[in-house]
């Protein structure tokens, strides 16, 4: 069995190759921003018009979906061995619209690999939108707010030269 992160990278490469409009959201996004925690699933927000392409990519990789493509469910879980990918086929979460978040997303690059990750501000809003009182969401929001403050201080120093 492949290393989990390497395998997920291959899935993301296939998303990119097939021009699937996606954004990595959830705790894996927080991990990419630097929070030293572990998360066992990957959450992708995918434009609903890319539903068929997404199913095609994941089914070719032998993932089992929680529902059929024709069911048009807004959330579909794809499972294969130890891998779990949660896909949200929705145009928005409250005031957060996919197209706006897609434009604001950050692209993390590494050699021949790139992944689109929800922006810090949008991730904070998404975590708040969930309306859960989960401790991990509170920790994630706190981490992201502190990171945002650090980035603002750093950018201010860069602009002023101090």
Buried (B, 14 or more C-beta within 10 A) or exposed (E): EEEEEEBBBEBBBBBBEEEBBBBBBBBBBBBBBEBEEEBEBBBBBBBBEBBEBBBBBBEEBEBEBEEEBEEEBEEBBBBBEEBBBBBBBBEEBEEBBBEEBBEBBBEBEEEEEBBBBBBBBBBBBBBEBEEEEEEBBEBBBEBBEEBBEEEEEEEEEEEEEE
